[in-house]
């Protein structure tokens, strides 16, 4: 059967305190657009023109941010993972952030449809002095259709390194079991969840970022945040995609290195 294949790569350069595009490559169903903004940061919008992914489809994204640069990478819309007839869809993301640079990795939500399978890997390398704000959000089924996607499967692996040294690693695995979906220590019946990771080069950067977020973090158990050294990790749960976005948008706005969120993220 016909499969979707896409690869998009970009690199930046720095001049006059403004981050600009240096090289851009796009192949297959992967496209990259560069909207005009009033910020010194480069904003790039990643697009999958296939309209979604299913079993056997492959997407690869790579970005290299120059020293002292600022960049924001987002997506045009939610990525949709459709029913698989065999094997997972695979998405590979490689991000390299130069010395004293900052990257906002802000893709919109990924929607897992019934019987879908997704294998996603994110590898990020931060040079000395570099910082990062990253989010990944998952919706189990479509809100408007009342879908639960009980049999959706997910393998999600993050590896974040500082100059090659492992700084943050996590793995999420969903097999569509009742225990995963209903367990109080897991999804607790919720259909939408997100992880926000913020990394800065200071030894106490995580605690500083957490203090900045105190006013926007709800206290009713929908969000949990922890700081460890230069890392801040935020986990959010919600019943719907809209409710989840309302939870995480204030957090991302506070942590964004560009000073504002992409227009595509505005509610």
Backbone as a ProteinNet text record, in pm:
[ID]
protein_1_A
[PRIMARY]
XXXXXXXXXXXXXXXXXXXXXXXXXXXXXXXXXXXXXXXXXXXXXXXXXXXXXXXXXXXXXXXXXXXXXXXXXXXXXXXXXXXXXXXXXXXXXXXXXXXXXXXXXXXXXXXXXXXXXXXXXXXXXXXXXXXXXXXXXXXXXXXXXXXXXXXXXXXXXXXXXXXXXXXXXXXXXXXXXXXXXXXXXXXXXXXXXXXXXXXXXXXXXXXXXXXXXXXXXXXXXXXXXXXXXXXXXXXXXXXXXXXXXXXXXXXXXXXXXXXXXXXXXXX
[TERTIARY]
82.3	0	86.2	31.1	104.8	126	246.4	281.2	327.3	302.2	348.6	491.3	576.3	715.3	743.3	806.5	839.7	964.5	1044.8	1164.7	1179.4	1192.7	1213.1	1330.1	1419.6	1536.4	1558.4	1600.4	1636.2	1750.8	1826.7	1930.8	1920.3	1973.2	1962.4	2100.9	2101	2222.2	2185.6	2285.1	2263.1	2328.9	2255.4	2311.6	2228.6	2294.7	2225.5	2122.6	2157.4	2070.7	1937.7	1934.2	1813.6	1848.5	1761.9	1781.4	1711.5	1787	1732.9	1756.7	1685.6	1703.1	1837.6	1906.3	2032.6	2011.4	1962.5	1933.7	1798.7	1729.5	1599.5	1587.5	1544.8	1525.6	1390.9	1314.5	1187.8	1165.8	1113.2	1096.7	967.2	901.1	778.9	667.9	598.7	484.3	523.7	653.4	699.4	726	660.9	680.9	709.4	785.6	818.7	787.8	711.9	679.4	732.8	771.6	836.1	752.7	656.7	572.5	650.3	606.5	666	618.1	710.8	677.3	747.1	711.1	775.3	876.7	924.3	1017.9	1155.4	1257.2	1393	1412.3	1315.9	1323.7	1271.7	1330.5	1280.4	1164.9	1053.1	940.1	923.4	913	894.7	773.5	692.3	571.6	592.7	582.7	601.2	465.7	461.1	335	349.3	253.6	242.5	129.9	162.8	60.5	-18.3	23.8	-53.4	-182.4	-192.9	-314.9	-323.9	-226.8	-226.4	-132.7	-118.7	-27.4	-99.1	-57.7	-108.9	7.3	-22.6	82.7	175.2	306.1	405.5	448.8	374.9	415.6	535.2	617.5	738.4	754.9	785.5	816.8	945.9	1031.7	1157.3	1173.5	1195.9	1218.4	1353.6	1430.8	1561.7	1577.1	1627.3	1653.1	1785.2	1865.1	1991.2	1985.5	1987.4	1976.3	2115.4	2152.8	2287.8	2313.4	2441.2	2479.9	2410.6	2361	2295.4	2161.7	2112.7	1987	1865.5	1749.6	1620.9	1528	1462.9	1375.1	1251.7	1143	1016.6	971.9	954.4	905.7	767.9	670.6	535.4	480.7	355	291.8	167.1	128.2	13.6	-116.4	-125.5	-248	-211.9	-312.3	-289.9	-250.5	-153.8	-119.3	-217.9	-268.5	-366.2	-302.2	-320.1	-269	-389.6	-404.6	-523.4	-504.9	-614.9	-615.3	-505.3	-433.3	-324.8	-371.5	-334.2	-361	-240.1	-134.8	-15.2	104.3	152.7	270.2	238.5	332.8	309.3	351.4	295.3	351.4	471.9	578.1	698.8	727.8	762.5	800.9	932.7	1032.9	1164.7	1196.5	1233.5	1266.5	1404.2	1491.1	1626.8	1647	1677.9	1692.5	1826.9	1905.1	2034.8	2032.3	2063.5	2054.7	2194.1	2241.4	2378.4	2403.3	2526.1	2567	2483.5	2431.1	2354	2229.7	2185.6	2064.5	1944.7	1824.2	1701.2	1609.4	1544.3	1447	1316.1	1207	1072.4	1022.1	1006	950.9	804.2	715	575.1	480.8	493.3	397	258	155.3	20.7	-8.9	-123.8	-155.2	-152.6	-121.5	-131.6	-258.1	-342.4	-467.8	-451.7	-471.7	-467.3	-608.8	-633.3	-763	-770.6	-890	-909.3	-820.4	-758.2	-671.6	-546.5	-509.4	-387.4	-265.1	-148.7	-21.1	81.6	148.8	249.6	376.6	488.3	621.9	695.6	718.6	779	904.9	1009.2	1134.7	1182.1	1218.6	1265.1	1404.2	1502	1638.8	1680	1720.5	1757.1	1894.9	1981.6	2114.9	2132.6	2161.3	2181.1	2329.3	2380.9	2519	2529.7	2650.8	2672.2	2592.5	2518.3	2443.3	2310	2277.2	2151.4	2035	1915.7	1794.6	1684.4	1581	1476.5	1344.3	1237.4	1101.1	1032.3	985	926.8	795.7	702.3	575.1	537.3	473.9	408.8	276.8	168.1	34.8	-33.2	-106.2	-174.4	-323.5	-405.3	-550	-592.8	-668.4	-715	-854.7	-860.6	-986.8	-1024.7	-1129.6	-1177.4	-1288.6	-1274.6	-1373	-1512.6	-1525.7	-1657.2	-1731.1	-1655.7	-1716.9	-1738.5	-1694.4	-1709.5	-1627.1	-1517.5	-1434.1	-1345.3	-1317.9	-1230.4	-1098.3	-1093.1	-970.6	-908.1	-989	-943.6	-830.9	-820.3	-717.6	-599.3	-589.7	-475.8	-347.3	-237.4	-108	-6	76.7	175.7	307.7	417.1	553.2	618.5	653.1	706.6	833.2	946.7	1075.1	1143.4	1182.6	1255.2	1396.5	1492.3	1629.6	1682.3	1715.8	1768.2	1908.5	2003.3	2142.7	2199.1	2296.3	2371.4	2514.8	2552.9	2687.2	2717.3	2618	2635	2606.7	2596.4	2570.1	2419.8	2370.5	2227.4	2177.1	2076	2019.8	1878.4	1801	1661.9	1622.4	1560.7	1512.5	1377.8	1286.5	1158.3	1098.1	1012	944.6	799.4	710.6	567.2	520	444.4	393	245.6	162.7	21.5	-12.5	-74	-115.4	-266.7	-337.5	-482.6	-550.6	-486.1	-548.6	-635.8	-732	-820.8	-741.9	-641.5	-562.8	-494.4	-442.9	-377.6	-475.5	-592.3	-688.2	-760.3	-782.8	-864.5	-783.9	-659.4	-581.5	-559.2	-577.8	-562.6	-420.8	-322.8	-184	-140.9	-232.5	-200.2	-290	-383.2	-465.1	-592.7	-630.8	-745.6	-870.8	-891.3	-1009.9	-1003.8	-892.6	-880.5	-841.1	-875.5	-851.2	-743.4	-690.7	-590.4	-480.5	-355	-244.6	-127.8	-43.1	69.7	186.7	305.3	429.2	496.3	534.2	612	747.7	852.9	988.9	1058.1	1113.1	1190	1329.7	1430.3	1569.5	1644.9	1718.6	1804	1938.1	2044.8	2179.1	2216.2	2138.9	2173.9	2143.6	2221.1	2204.7	2069.4	2012.6	1883.2	1775.1	1793.4	1699.4	1560.1	1552.1	1421.6	1340.1	1404.7	1334.8	1294.1	1378.5	1345.4	1224.5	1222.7	1109.8	981.7	992.3	875	817.1	902.2	854.9	780.1	826.1	758.8	619.5	599.4	472.9	368.8	404.2	313.6	176.5	172	45	-43.1	14	-65.8	-91.3	-32.8	-55.4	-180	-279.8	-396.9	-357.4	-437.1	-405.1	-503.9	-578.7	-682.3	-640.5	-509.3	-460.6	-454.2	-496.2	-491	-348.7	-261.8	-123.5	-30.4	82.1	188	318.8	401.4	528.9	639.1	757.4	871.7	996.7	1083.5	1208.6	1325.1	1424.2	1544.3	1661.3	1746	1860.9	1817.9	1865.9	1832.2	1704.3	1630.9	1509.9	1384.2	1279.5	1144.1	1055.7	979.9	889.2	747.9	656.2	515.3	431.3	341.5	248.3	106.9	26.1	-111.4	-207.2	-323.8	-430.7	-559.8	-639.9	-768.1	-862.2	-990.9	-1089.9	-1101.3	-1073.8	-1085.6	-960.3	-944	-830.9	-835.7	-954.4	-966.6	-930.5	-977.5	-944.6	-794.7	-732.3	-588.2	-513.6	-554.9	-485.7	-499.1	-613.4	-631.4	-540.6	-506.5	-414.9	-271.2	-227.1	-85	-45.4	-140.5	-103.9	-42.1	-98.3	-32.9	107.9	129.4	261.9	360.6	321.4	409.9	439	339	360	462.3	459.6	554.3	695.9	708.8	840.4	900	820.5	867.1	986.6	1088.3	1205.9	1183.3	1082.4	1052	967.2	914	833.9	686.2	647.9	508.3	491.8	370.2	342.9	309.7	332.4	292.8	143.2	105.7	-34.4	-122.2	-67.9	-144.8	-185	-117.6	-147.3	-251.5	-283.8	-376.1	-517.3	-581	-718.4	-815.8
-119.6	0	125.1	231.3	357.1	410.3	458.4	511	655.2	729.6	868.6	871.6	947.1	967	1116	1164.9	1306.7	1332.2	1429	1470.5	1620.6	1689.6	1833.6	1870.9	1954.8	1996.7	2146.2	2210.7	2351.7	2382.3	2485.3	2539.1	2690.1	2754.4	2899.5	2963.3	3094.5	3174.4	3299.7	3362	3477.3	3600.6	3713.8	3839.3	3956.2	4061.4	4180.9	4145.5	4049.1	4006.6	3949	3902.6	3842	3702.3	3606.1	3469.5	3453.6	3407.4	3391.7	3249.1	3214.8	3083.1	3075.7	2964.7	2941.1	2839.2	2722.3	2619.2	2557.3	2516.8	2453.4	2341.4	2226.9	2109.8	2048	2013.2	1945	1842.3	1727.7	1617	1544.1	1494.9	1419.3	1505.4	1451.6	1522.4	1619.8	1637	1731	1867.4	1969.4	2105.8	2196.3	2303.1	2399.3	2538.3	2616.3	2752.6	2847.9	2967.5	3065.6	3193.8	3205.6	3324.6	3447.2	3564.6	3689.3	3718.3	3756.4	3791.7	3922.3	3976.4	4097.9	4066.2	3943.6	3898.1	3876.1	3882.3	3849	3699.7	3621.2	3476.2	3432	3326.1	3264.1	3171.3	3185.8	3096.1	3009.1	2879.1	2784.6	2697.8	2676.4	2595	2465.5	2353	2222.1	2168.6	2117.4	2075.7	1935.1	1850.7	1719.1	1726.9	1737.4	1754.3	1626.4	1514.9	1391.1	1396.2	1492.3	1506.7	1417.1	1335.1	1243.6	1128	1038.5	925.4	797.1	688	556.7	457.1	330.6	231.5	227.3	235	232.8	369.4	475.1	610.3	655.3	744.4	790.9	941.8	1009.6	1152.2	1175.4	1261.7	1296.6	1448.3	1506.1	1650.1	1674.2	1768.4	1802.9	1954.3	2008.3	2152.1	2175.7	2268.1	2309.4	2460.5	2500	2640.7	2694.3	2803.7	2859.8	2915.9	2931.8	2993.1	3128.4	3153.7	3279.8	3301.6	3202.4	3216.8	3190.4	3229.5	3200.5	3149.7	3039.3	2981.1	2922.2	2924.8	2866.2	2770.7	2644.4	2544.7	2498.3	2506.6	2462.7	2387.6	2346.4	2276.3	2351.2	2328.9	2400.9	2357.9	2232.3	2178.3	2058.1	2002.2	1879	1767.2	1686.4	1567.9	1457.7	1390.4	1284.3	1149.2	1056.1	920.8	829.6	779	702.6	552.7	481	336.2	269.1	178.8	107.4	-31.5	-68.5	-203.4	-294.7	-240.7	-320.5	-233.9	-239.6	-163.2	-19.9	47.9	185.3	287.4	405.8	522.1	566.9	612.4	653.3	800.6	870.6	1011.6	1027.6	1081.4	1103.4	1252.7	1306.8	1449.1	1464	1540.5	1566.6	1717.2	1769	1912.6	1941	2029.7	2069.7	2220.4	2258.9	2399	2447.3	2550.7	2599.4	2672.5	2715.3	2781.8	2906.9	2916.7	3032.7	3059.4	2960.3	2973.6	2920.4	2952.1	2901.6	2848.4	2736.9	2677.5	2654.6	2700.1	2663.2	2554.6	2432.9	2322.6	2310.4	2361	2375.9	2315.5	2188.9	2127.7	2125.6	2138.9	2125.6	1978.4	1954.8	1823.2	1712.6	1592.6	1472	1397.3	1365.9	1294.8	1148.8	1059.3	915.7	864.8	815.7	759.9	613.7	557.6	417.5	327.8	227.7	128.1	189.9	308.6	371.6	323.5	338.1	303.3	410.8	462.9	566.7	532.7	537.9	522.5	653.3	729.7	862.6	872.7	931.7	950.8	1094.6	1157.2	1296.1	1299.8	1343.9	1358.4	1505.1	1560.9	1702.6	1713.1	1790.3	1815.3	1964.9	2004.2	2144.1	2169.9	2272.6	2312.5	2390.5	2426.6	2502.2	2632.1	2660.2	2784.3	2783.7	2676.9	2671.9	2639.9	2681	2654.6	2604.2	2545.7	2477.4	2485.9	2508.7	2487.5	2396.4	2281.4	2182	2130.5	2100.2	2042	1932.3	1830	1728.6	1695.4	1704.3	1678.8	1569.9	1482.6	1370.6	1378.3	1361.2	1350.8	1211.4	1143	1008.1	1017.7	1019.6	1034.1	1179.4	1200.4	1334.7	1375.2	1494.4	1541.1	1547.5	1607.6	1632.2	1502.8	1396.3	1268.2	1178.4	1221.7	1141.1	1014.5	1014	894.5	875.9	752.2	719.5	658.4	604.2	542.3	449	358.7	271.7	178.7	147.8	54.1	123.2	254.9	326.7	289.5	280.2	243.5	353.4	379.1	486.2	441	468.2	456.5	592.3	658.7	794.3	802.1	827.9	831.2	966.1	1028.7	1156.1	1132	1194.3	1199.2	1341.1	1405.7	1541.6	1539.9	1592.2	1591.5	1732.6	1752.3	1877.3	1846.1	1893	1867	1717.3	1638.1	1494.2	1418.1	1488.4	1422.2	1413.6	1293.2	1273	1356.6	1438.5	1528.7	1488.5	1441.3	1405.2	1289.7	1189.2	1074.2	1031.9	1002.9	949.8	867.6	775.6	689.4	673.3	693.3	674.3	558.5	470.8	354.8	335.5	336.1	306.8	186	86.7	-32.4	-44.9	55.4	51.3	-36.4	-61.3	-143.8	-57.5	-123.1	-52.1	8.3	-64.4	-15.6	116.5	129.5	254	370.4	345.9	454.2	494.5	398.6	426.8	441.6	392.9	394.1	534	551.8	683.7	737.5	649.3	693.2	709.6	679.1	690.6	797.5	761.9	863.7	897.7	815.9	845.7	881.1	812	834.5	953.5	1026.5	1144.5	1104.2	1190.5	1160.8	1250.7	1342.1	1435.1	1455.4	1450.9	1472.2	1536.8	1603.3	1676	1677.5	1686.7	1706.5	1833.3	1919.1	2039.6	2025.4	2043.4	2036.2	2169.8	2225.6	2349.6	2324.8	2359.6	2340.1	2470.5	2511.8	2630.1	2595.7	2669.6	2626.2	2646.2	2719	2741.7	2619	2599.5	2481.9	2480.7	2598.2	2606.3	2660.2	2643.1	2699.5	2640.2	2511.2	2448.3	2511.1	2533.1	2594.9	2738.6	2810.9	2948.5	2950.8	2861.7	2855	2814.8	2721.6	2679	2794.2	2875.3	2991.7	3088.9	3104	3191.9	3141.7	3010.8	2951	2942.6	2976.8	2955	3016.9	3133.8	3203.5	3143.1	3067.4	3011.9	2863.1	2798.8	2656.2	2633.9	2560.7	2529	2435.4	2437.5	2358.2	2244.5	2207.7	2105.7	1969	1948.9	1817.9	1794.3	1891.5	1871.6	1885.4	1950.5	1973	1942.2	1879.2	1857.2	1905.6	1968.5	2023	1985.1	1955.4	1922.3	1985.9	2033	2097	2014.9	1997	1921.7	1982.1	2056.3	2118.2	2216.6	2196	2287.8	2250.8	2152.7	2104.4	2138.7	2169.8	2178.7	2090.9	2001	1911.5	1935.3	1957.4	1980.4	1874.3	1810.8	1712.9	1765.8	1751	1800.4	1694.2	1685.2	1594	1673.1	1635.7	1701.7	1605.2	1638.2	1551.5	1577.8	1700.1	1735.8	1809.9	1817	1889.4	2036.7	2096.5	2238.5	2267.1	2182.2	2201.6	2187.5	2093.2	2075.8	2198.7	2250.9	2367.3	2487.4	2503.9	2614.6	2600.4	2477.1	2454.7	2489.4	2448	2458.3	2587.6	2657.6	2781.5	2884.6	2911.8	3008.2	2965.1	2834.2	2783.8	2806.7	2773.2	2791.5	2938.8	3023.8	3167.7	3221.8	3169.2	3214.9	3165.5	3046.2	2985.7	3011.1	3064.5	3084.3	3177.9	3135.6	3220.1	3331.9	3317.2	3420.6	3532.1	3512.9	3615.2	3606.7	3525	3507.1	3373.4	3322.9	3196.9	3222.3	3122.6	3137.3	3166.4	3238.8	3274.4	3149.7	3040.6	2917	2858.4	2901.4	2850.5	2934.5	3050.1	3139.2	3083.3	3084.1	3034.2	3137.5
0	0	0	-54.5	-59.7	81.3	107.2	238.7	227.9	334.3	339.8	391.1	323.3	364.2	362	466	469.2	550.6	506.4	579.4	564.6	676.1	674.5	763.3	711.1	788.4	769.7	877.8	866.5	960.7	924.2	1011.2	1008.2	1111.8	1122.3	1124.9	1109.1	1124.6	1201.2	1257.6	1343.7	1284.1	1284.8	1236.1	1282.5	1333.4	1383.1	1488.9	1573.1	1683.8	1636	1512.6	1457.1	1405.4	1434.4	1386	1251.4	1152.2	1016.7	967.7	863.4	803.8	732.8	747.6	677.7	565.7	602.7	502.7	533.5	426.1	440.6	338.7	386.1	299.3	332.3	228.9	251.7	141.9	183	89.3	121.5	17.6	37.5	95.2	195.6	253.1	362.9	389.1	491	428.2	481	434.5	554.2	528.9	633.6	581.2	658.3	621.7	728.1	684	771.6	773.1	862.8	866.9	914.2	869.4	915.6	1058.4	1142.8	1281.1	1317.2	1434.3	1483.9	1593.2	1595	1696.9	1635.9	1719.7	1675.4	1657	1704.9	1691.9	1556.2	1504.3	1381.2	1416	1346.4	1365.5	1241.9	1262.5	1153.3	1182.8	1079.6	1092.1	1014.2	1083.4	1021.8	976.5	852.8	793.1	735.5	766.3	703.2	601.3	474.4	371.4	344.5	403.4	389.3	470	561.7	639.6	760.8	785.2	898	869.4	966.5	953.6	992.1	929.4	964.4	963.2	985.1	997.3	877.1	902.1	795.8	747.1	781.3	742	825.3	766.2	834.1	815	926.3	923.2	1000	942.7	1008.3	1006	1123.4	1135.2	1201.2	1146.7	1202.5	1202.5	1312	1319.6	1391.8	1338.3	1399.8	1422.9	1549.5	1586	1616.1	1548.4	1559.8	1699.3	1732.4	1858.8	1875.3	1997.1	2034.1	1963	1892.8	1820.1	1906.2	1852.6	1914.2	1805.2	1831.7	1730.7	1796.8	1721	1763.1	1652.9	1686.8	1592.3	1637.9	1548.4	1580	1460.1	1467.2	1355.9	1312.8	1187.9	1133.8	1200.5	1239.3	1298.2	1383.9	1448.3	1522.8	1426.2	1467.3	1388.2	1419.7	1317	1333.4	1302.5	1395.4	1376.7	1358.4	1235.3	1199.4	1227.3	1213.2	1233.9	1151.9	1216.2	1149.2	1106.6	984.3	936.1	954.9	1015.5	1039.8	1071.2	1193.7	1232.5	1267.3	1334.6	1377.3	1272	1283.7	1216.5	1298.5	1232.4	1304	1278.6	1385	1377.4	1451.7	1382.7	1441.8	1438	1552.5	1562.3	1624	1556.3	1604.8	1609.6	1728.2	1748.6	1813.2	1751.4	1805.1	1831.3	1953.5	1994.5	2030.6	1960.6	1976.4	2107.5	2127.3	2251.7	2276.3	2399	2444.8	2359.9	2285.8	2204	2282	2230.5	2292.6	2184.4	2213.5	2122.9	2195.3	2134	2176.7	2081	2130.9	2051.7	2091.5	2004.9	2041.5	1936.3	1906.3	1813.8	1876.7	1793.1	1844.8	1876.7	1934	1988.4	1883	1928.1	1845.4	1885.1	1786	1811.7	1770.9	1865.7	1838	1813.2	1692.7	1658.8	1706.8	1701.3	1739.1	1653.7	1718.2	1653.2	1590.3	1632.9	1580.7	1657	1591.6	1654.9	1618	1717.9	1695.8	1771.3	1700.4	1759.2	1734.9	1840.2	1826.8	1912.3	1852.4	1924.2	1904.8	2015.1	2014.2	2076.6	1999.4	2048.1	2039.3	2152	2160.3	2223.1	2160.2	2216.4	2236.3	2359.7	2396.2	2417.2	2351.4	2373.7	2505.5	2543.3	2666.5	2662.2	2769.2	2778.4	2706.9	2635.6	2560.4	2653.5	2610.5	2687.7	2595.6	2656.9	2580.4	2654.2	2579.1	2627.7	2527.5	2573.2	2483	2538.7	2448.7	2489.6	2391.8	2441.7	2360.6	2428.3	2351.4	2405.3	2322.5	2389.8	2326.4	2357.2	2252.9	2269.1	2225.2	2308.3	2278.3	2218.2	2085.5	2015.9	1996	1915.9	1884.4	1980.8	2039.7	2137.2	2076.9	1958.7	1899.9	1866.9	1840.6	1805.1	1926.6	2042	2162.1	2161.6	2086.9	2075.2	2197.1	2230.4	2342.6	2297.4	2176.1	2123.5	2226.5	2279.5	2388.2	2346.9	2217.3	2172.8	2105.3	2116.6	2059	2131.6	2055.3	2112.4	2086.5	2186.8	2178.4	2239.1	2166.9	2221.1	2200.2	2309.4	2301.3	2385.3	2320.9	2391	2370.3	2481.2	2478.9	2530.7	2464.8	2514.9	2495.5	2605.1	2601	2661.4	2586.7	2630.3	2633.7	2721.6	2728.6	2687.5	2569.1	2515.6	2514.3	2478.5	2469.4	2596.9	2710.3	2838.4	2859.9	2891.8	2909.2	3026.5	2996.8	3096.4	3136.3	3039.7	3067	2975.9	3032.8	2955.6	3010.2	2919.7	2962.8	2850.5	2889.1	2792.4	2835.1	2739.9	2763	2676.4	2735.6	2662.4	2695.5	2593.6	2608.7	2522	2582.4	2509	2499.1	2548.2	2538.4	2641.1	2754.7	2858	2949.1	3013.9	3105.5	3221	3270	3383.1	3350	3228.5	3188.1	3185.7	3130.2	3110	3237.9	3328.1	3445.7	3574.2	3577.6	3700.2	3754.4	3884.9	3946.5	3933.3	3927.8	3915.8	3770.1	3676.7	3534.4	3472.8	3384.5	3318.6	3395.2	3490.9	3578.4	3498.4	3386.7	3307	3213.8	3212.3	3127.2	2985.5	2889.6	2748.9	2687.9	2764.3	2711.2	2814.7	2768.6	2862.2	2789.2	2866.2	2807.1	2902.9	2843.8	2918.6	2867.6	2960.8	2929.6	2997.4	2919.5	2972.6	2948	3053.5	3042	3098.2	3018.8	3059.3	3039	3141.1	3132.8	3195.2	3162	3200.2	3346	3424	3563.5	3648.9	3752.5	3837.4	3908.1	3935.8	4003.2	3910.5	3779.8	3682.7	3697.1	3729.6	3744.7	3855.3	3969.4	4082.8	4051.8	3979.9	3942	3848.9	3750.3	3657.8	3730.2	3824.4	3899.6	3980	4038.8	4114.4	4023.7	3899.8	3804.3	3769	3778.4	3735.9	3847.4	3968.5	4080.3	4058.2	3997.4	3981.7	3872.8	3780	3669.8	3685.7	3786.3	3806.9	3891.5	3842	3924.5	4037.8	4142	4261.5	4283	4179.3	4194.4	4143.1	4121.4	4081.4	3932.7	3850.3	3705.5	3651.4	3727.1	3684.5	3800.6	3768.8	3866.9	3806.4	3887.3	3839.1	3936.5	3881	3964.3	3905.8	3993.6	3952.9	4004.1	3917	3953.5	3878.3	3948.5	3884.3	3777.5	3655.8	3548	3474.9	3526.1	3459.5	3536.9	3462.4	3516.3	3429.6	3492.1	3420.2	3470.9	3377.7	3411.3	3341.3	3416.3	3360.2	3378.8	3274.1	3279.9	3229.3	3292.8	3253	3237.1	3137.5	3118.1	3047.5	3049.3	2986.1	2836.9	2794.8	2653.3	2607.1	2475.3	2419.8	2451.2	2445.7	2476	2620.4	2711.3	2852.8	2874.9	2805.3	2819	2768.9	2654.9	2600.3	2693.4	2754.2	2848.2	2969.4	3003.5	3114.6	3078.1	2957.1	2927.1	2857.5	2793.6	2724.2	2818.6	2938.8	3028.6	3069.4	3083	3120.2	3007.2	2885.6	2770.6	2746.5	2764.8	2745.9	2845.2	2966	3068.2	3040.6	2985.5	2965.9	2827.6	2736.4	2599.1	2593.3	2519	2501.2	2402.8	2314.3	2215.4	2274.3	2394.3	2458.4	2425.8	2330.6	2294.1	2224.7	2223.7	2155.6	2009.4	1923.9	1783.8	1772.7	1668.9	1649.8	1642.1	1589	1577.2	1712.8	1819.7	1952.3	2025	1972.3	2044.8	2044.3	2159.8	2172.3	2116.9
[MASK]
+++++++++++++++++++++++++++++++++++++++++++++++++++++++++++++++++++++++++++++++++++++++++++++++++++++++++++++++++++++++++++++++++++++++++++++++++++++++++++++++++++++++++++++++++++++++++++++++++++++++++++++++++++++++++++++++++++++++++++++++++++++++++++++++++++++++++++

